[in-house]
Structures are given as C-alpha cells and as structure tokens.
C-alpha cells in the first residue's frame, strides 16, 4: 500500500488524469497530444490516479499538480491506454496519487525520429482520453 492508501499496482481499468495548464493544451474534442509528452529532464510524464468524479476532489489534486499555473481542465484516460501506447506505468508518490509514464523512445542520435515516435505514443493517449473535462472558471 502507498501512503495515499492506494495499491502500488495500477489496474488497467483505473482512470488517470493529465492536468491541462494552458488554454492551448486542448480543444472541445480532445487534449493536445503534446500535453502527454515526457519531460526532457526526467524522461517521464506525470499523471494522477483519479477519474472525473467527484469533480471537487479532481480539481484539488489538479491544483497541487498545477502549482502556480492556471488549471483549465484534465484529460482523463484509462490506464490500459498506457499499455496501448507501448509505455510503462508506475506509482510514484509523493504527492499522493502521482503516477509516471515511462519508456518513452529516446534517441539523441536522431532527434527527429525520437520526436516522431514520442508524438505517436502521445496521440494514442490523447485519443483514449477523448474530450477533456474542463474546470468551471
């Protein structure tokens, strides 16, 4: 058990949230695939174990993740999509409910190929998320 009380193993049916902190991160149809790309520093993407409801708890977790940035919404997707995107998923608390997506293609010898492969995987996640859940501002 993790400090949040959640099991360390993440079930494929669990919902995950990638928080949207810029208006360019989404449209009414879907989150931008770029939102899911890994941090160049850690080579991971940070998401939270949380679904759409209750919304007040989703936004409380999102505000922690956003820090000083404005929180516009969240892209919600099932953990099974991570496997479909050929990535790995791991619990990484603290903060509570934090999960990281690992295994992104990294090829410093061919940055164009690396970028294309990462975008392909990010598109799988964005497509799985569908329309974002927007925060009432």
TAWO-V940812 format. One record per backbone hydrogen bond with DSSP energy under -0.5 kcal/mol. CO is the residue of the C=O (numbers start at 1). NH is the residue of the N-H. E is the energy in kcal/mol with one decimal. If there is no record, write none. Layout:
<<CO:NH:E> <CO:NH:E>>
This chain:
<<2:5:-1.9> <6:2:-2.8> <8:91:-0.5> <9:11:-0.6> <11:14:-1.6> <12:80:-2.0> <14:79:-2.6> <15:50:-0.8> <16:77:-2.3> <17:19:-0.6> <17:48:-2.4> <18:75:-2.9> <19:21:-0.6> <20:72:-2.9> <20:73:-1.2> <22:25:-1.8> <23:26:-0.9> <25:32:-3.1> <27:132:-0.5> <30:27:-2.3> <32:35:-2.0> <33:36:-1.9> <34:37:-1.1> <39:43:-2.8> <43:104:-0.5> <44:39:-2.9> <45:101:-2.5> <47:99:-2.8> <48:17:-2.8> <48:50:-1.3> <54:57:-0.8> <54:58:-1.7> <55:59:-2.7> <56:60:-1.6> <57:61:-2.3> <58:62:-2.5> <59:63:-2.4> <60:64:-1.3> <61:65:-2.0> <62:66:-2.8> <63:67:-1.7> <66:69:-2.1> <70:72:-0.7> <72:135:-3.0> <73:20:-2.9> <74:76:-0.6> <74:133:-2.9> <75:18:-2.4> <77:16:-3.3> <78:81:-1.7> <79:82:-1.4> <79:83:-0.8> <80:84:-1.8> <81:85:-1.7> <82:87:-2.3> <83:86:-1.8> <88:102:-2.6> <90:100:-2.8> <95:98:-1.8> <97:49:-2.4> <98:92:-2.7> <99:47:-3.0> <100:90:-1.9> <100:102:-0.6> <101:45:-1.5> <102:88:-2.9> <107:110:-1.6> <110:114:-2.3> <111:115:-2.5> <112:116:-2.2> <113:117:-2.6> <114:118:-2.5> <115:119:-2.6> <116:120:-2.0> <117:121:-1.7> <118:122:-2.5> <119:123:-2.3> <120:124:-1.2> <121:125:-1.6> <122:126:-2.6> <123:127:-2.6> <124:128:-2.0> <125:129:-1.7> <126:130:-1.5> <130:31:-0.7> <132:134:-0.7> <133:74:-2.4> <135:137:-0.6>>
